[in-house]
């Protein structure tokens, strides 16, 4: 089961499989944990920031997904 990795966020996916949960998780991240900024980010790339004091990194959508999965594997 997917769960949100943001500190103090208790969101968990309600889906019949992990594969089916990913779109639900993506929607949760956008609605709850994303911020719109005025920045020049290349098409197909996203920016990630892991803590309030950290720097933003620019990665592909695929890399962002891999980083997220790796974070869940450490739990």
N, C-alpha and C positions, 0 to 999 in steps of 0.2 A: 504494500500500500504506500502511495506517495504521501508525504507530509511536507509542510513548508519548513525550510531550513532557517528562516529568519528568526532571530531570538524573540522569545515570548509570543510567537505566532502559533496558534494551536490548529491551524487549518490542516485538514486531511482530505484526501480525495475520496469521493464516493463513486466508484466505478467498478464494473465487473472484472476489469483486468488492469494491470499497470499500463499497458499500451493505451487503453481507453482513457486512463486518468491524465495522461500528459497534456491534452488540450485543455482540460479542466484546470490543471495546475498552471498552465501558461496564462489562462484568463485570470486566475487568482493573483498571480504575480503582477500582471499589468494593472488590474483594478486596485490592488491593495498596496503594492510595494514599489511601483514605478513613479518616476518623476519626469515631467517634460522639461527639457532645457533647450536653450538656444545654442546649439553647437553644430559644427560641421562634421557629421559622422558619415563616412562613406556608405553607399547603398549596400545592403546585405550585412552590415555590421551593427553591433550593439555595444553599449558601454555597461560595464559592471563595476560595482564598488562594494567591497566586502565588509567595511565597517565605517562608522561616521568619520573617522579621522584618516581613512585610507585614500589612496589615489584611484581615479577612474582608469580602467583599462578598456581598450577597444578590441573586440574579438568578433569573429564570425558567429552567426547564430548557432552553427553546429558546435563550435568551440564552447560557447556558453552552455549549451545542453550537456556537453561532456563534463564541464566543470561542475555543473549542478549534480550530475549523476555520481561523479567522484566524491562530492561532498556527502551524498547520502550513503555511499559505500563505507565511509569512515565511521558512520554511526553504529 
